[in-house]
């Protein structure tokens, strides 16, 4: 009888301890499950974002527009860098095809530079036969500023639709920012850009993070 009572008491103590463990670790397991689900959603969100950026970078619109918007990139002491030259040459092709009667160039002056990216682009286009009065010169040190600085000139001439010329990995964000500022963009990514020969995964990773965050907090908040 005594042995039976002790056995029942031990089982009762064991059950009580198990209950205490469940009470302690139950909420922790729930939190871990929620965190795991949240992480899965974040990974899925950025994964879908990457795919969207990749697909947009391979999309070429055949639509005509009111202006060609060239996003700025580096210049070398008054001469367009190979990357900027590729963008400007694509803009020239579109302009000569009659796809748009205006070209808007953008890009400011980096620390230590004498010339602005937009100024160098303007000179290059004029040297290649574009009528100076058909070129709109902006500025800006990032994508948001590129659009914001040339937007008043576009509005002045009642230009709302633009063909966006930039590198493939940048096309999605460039169009999203143009749309956020009231423009209607059409994609024209530069597939012969020298940038393509470098470590593209770094550029796509940067764009995936910036697009993923920008869509949540607003692209303008990420502007420098």
SVG drawing of the C-alpha trace seen along z (x, -y; Angstrom):
<svg xmlns="http://www.w3.org/2000/svg" viewBox="-2 -76 41 78">
<polyline fill="none" stroke="black" stroke-width="0.4" points="0.0,0.0 2.8,-2.3 4.6,-1.6 1.5,-2.2 0.9,-5.5 4.5,-6.6 4.1,-5.6 1.0,-7.7 2.7,-10.6 5.7,-10.4 3.4,-10.3 1.5,-13.3 4.8,-15.2 6.0,-14.3 2.8,-15.4 2.9,-18.7 6.5,-19.3 5.5,-18.7 2.7,-21.1 5.0,-23.7 7.4,-23.1 4.6,-23.6 3.5,-26.8 7.1,-28.1 8.1,-27.0 4.7,-27.1 4.8,-30.9 8.4,-30.7 7.6,-28.1 4.7,-30.3 7.0,-33.3 9.5,-31.2 6.8,-29.9 5.6,-33.5 9.2,-34.7 9.8,-31.8 6.6,-32.6 7.6,-36.3 11.1,-35.5 9.5,-33.3 7.3,-36.1 10.2,-38.5 12.3,-36.1 9.4,-35.5 8.8,-39.3 12.3,-40.0 12.5,-36.9 9.4,-38.2 11.0,-41.6 14.2,-40.2 12.2,-38.4 10.2,-41.6 13.5,-43.6 15.0,-40.9 12.0,-40.7 11.7,-44.5 15.3,-44.7 14.7,-42.5 11.5,-44.3 11.7,-46.7 8.6,-48.8 7.8,-49.7 5.7,-52.6 6.4,-56.2 6.5,-58.9 6.8,-62.6 10.4,-62.5 13.4,-60.2 14.6,-60.2 18.3,-59.3 19.4,-58.6 22.8,-59.9 25.9,-57.9 29.6,-58.6 31.5,-60.9 35.3,-61.2 36.5,-64.8 34.1,-66.0 33.8,-62.8 30.9,-60.3 32.0,-57.1 31.5,-53.9 28.3,-53.3 26.9,-56.8 27.9,-56.6 25.9,-53.4 22.8,-55.1 23.3,-58.2 23.7,-56.2 20.5,-54.3 18.8,-57.6 20.1,-58.8 18.8,-55.7 15.3,-56.2 15.4,-59.9 16.5,-59.2 13.7,-56.6 11.2,-59.3 10.1,-57.6 10.2,-60.9 10.9,-64.5 12.6,-65.5 15.6,-64.1 15.9,-64.8 19.4,-64.2 20.1,-64.0 22.9,-63.6 24.8,-66.0 28.4,-66.6 30.2,-64.1 32.8,-65.2 35.9,-66.4 34.2,-66.6 34.3,-69.8 31.5,-68.8 28.0,-67.5 26.8,-64.2 23.8,-66.0 26.1,-68.7 28.4,-66.2 25.4,-64.3 24.0,-67.4 27.3,-68.2 27.5,-64.7 24.0,-64.7 24.6,-68.1 27.8,-66.8 25.9,-63.9 23.2,-66.0 20.5,-66.6 19.0,-70.1 20.0,-71.9 16.5,-73.3 15.2,-69.7 17.3,-68.7 16.2,-69.3 19.0,-69.4 18.4,-68.2 20.7,-67.2 20.6,-65.0 22.8,-62.7 20.5,-59.7 17.6,-58.3 14.9,-60.2 16.7,-63.5 17.4,-62.8 13.6,-62.8 12.8,-65.6 15.3,-68.0 14.1,-67.6 10.4,-67.3 9.7,-71.1 11.1,-71.3 9.1,-68.3 5.9,-69.9 6.8,-73.3 6.6,-71.6 3.6,-69.5 5.6,-66.2 4.2,-63.3 5.2,-60.2 8.8,-59.1 11.0,-56.3 13.4,-55.5 16.9,-54.7 19.2,-53.1 20.9,-49.8 18.8,-46.6 19.2,-46.1 18.1,-49.8 15.1,-49.9 12.5,-48.7 13.4,-51.3 13.9,-54.0 10.4,-53.5 8.9,-53.2 10.4,-56.5 9.3,-58.2 5.7,-56.9 5.8,-58.1 6.5,-61.6 3.6,-61.6 5.2,-60.4 4.2,-57.5 7.3,-55.6 8.1,-53.0 11.2,-50.7 14.2,-50.8 17.1,-49.1 20.6,-49.3 21.7,-45.7 25.1,-46.6 26.2,-48.5 29.8,-47.7 28.3,-47.3 26.9,-44.0 30.4,-42.6 31.0,-43.2 29.7,-41.4 26.0,-41.9 24.8,-40.1 25.9,-43.1 23.9,-45.5 20.8,-43.2 21.2,-42.7 21.4,-46.5 18.4,-47.1 16.3,-44.3 16.9,-45.8 16.2,-49.4 13.1,-48.5 11.8,-46.2 12.3,-48.9 11.3,-51.8 7.9,-50.3 7.2,-50.2 8.6,-53.5 8.5,-55.5 11.3,-56.0 11.6,-59.7 12.6,-58.8 15.6,-56.9 16.9,-59.9 20.1,-61.4"/>
</svg>
